[in-house]
C-alpha cells in the first residue's frame, strides 16, 4: 500500500512538473552592467581618473605623485 502511494505521488508530481515547465518557460536575460543610467559621464570620467592615479601610485612611490 505504501508503494502504491509513492508511485501515485511520483506520477502526479511528474505530470505536474511537465505542465509547470510547459506553462512557465525559463527566459534567459543578460544584464548589461557597463551602461547604468544612474552613472553620469562625469562620474565615469572621475572614476577612470582615480583608477589611473591609483595604478600610477602603485608603480611609483615618489612624493610628487602623492602631492598631486
C-alpha positions, -999 to +999 in steps of 0.1 A: +000+000+000+029+024+007+044+016-027+011+025-043+010+058-026+047+066-036+041+055-072+009+076-074+026+106-060+056+103-083+033+100-113+013+130-102+044+150-095+060+142-129+028+153-147+026+184-126+062+193-134+057+187-171+027+211-171+045+236-150+076+238-172+054+239-203+034+269-189+063+288-174+092+288-198+125+299-184+135+331-200+173+339-202+182+376-198+215+393-199+222+423-178+245+450-191+265+462-162+285+487-182+258+512-190+240+522-159+217+552-164+223+565-128+260+570-135+267+601-155+296+607-179+313+630-154+313+603-127+326+577-151+354+601-161+362+608-124+363+571-116+386+563-145+410+592-135+411+578-099+419+543-112+447+557-133+461+577-104+460+547-082+478+525-107+505+551-112+509+554-074+513+516-072+541+517-098+558+549-085+561+556-047+575+591-052+563+622-032+555+640-064+526+616-072+514+617-036+512+655-037+494+655-070 
